Amino acid sequence: MNELRRAGGVVLGVESGLELLCEALDHFPGAQIELIGELAGADAQHPQLTLGGALEGDALQARLERAAYLVLPACNGEPLPRALIDAFANGLAVIAPEEGAAAELVEPGRNGLLFTPGSARELARRLAWAEAFPERIRQMGECARADYLARFIADWGYQKLYGERRRYARV
């Protein structure tokens, strides 16, 4: 991972939760957030929001490498939001509502921060904290990447397990 990155936040493909994010940004004017993906007619007019458009492949990867954290304003009832997995895979800390898979995968203070679903003030406090402590957010991103490798990469888990079995089989 490139160490020159890590400034500001990104939101991947937000379709709901945009109003909550805008309200949170009204409470905390210090954050700059980039919206990436199709916005399906959503009104994203806010001075702290930048529209990154629909990015794919190398362009998306390059943008994620420059981000400090991912904001997931709402889980939209998804059992496992793809944006959360993408953030972990790219070593980004996640700021997410305490619901669904986010509540189980995000460990506050270790690989991200949680807020009460629907609470713009609490989301604003998490954004303020992320901007005030960039080194801690970077460390949380490292933990998020380690969690991704441990939980979602089959080869890594298989090789570790297979190596353990081979070691015991030799004894």
Summary of the structure (lengths in Angstrom):
residues: 171
radius of gyration: 17.1
end to end distance: 38.4
largest distance: 65.4
contacts: 536
relative contact order: 0.16
helix: 49%
strand: 15%
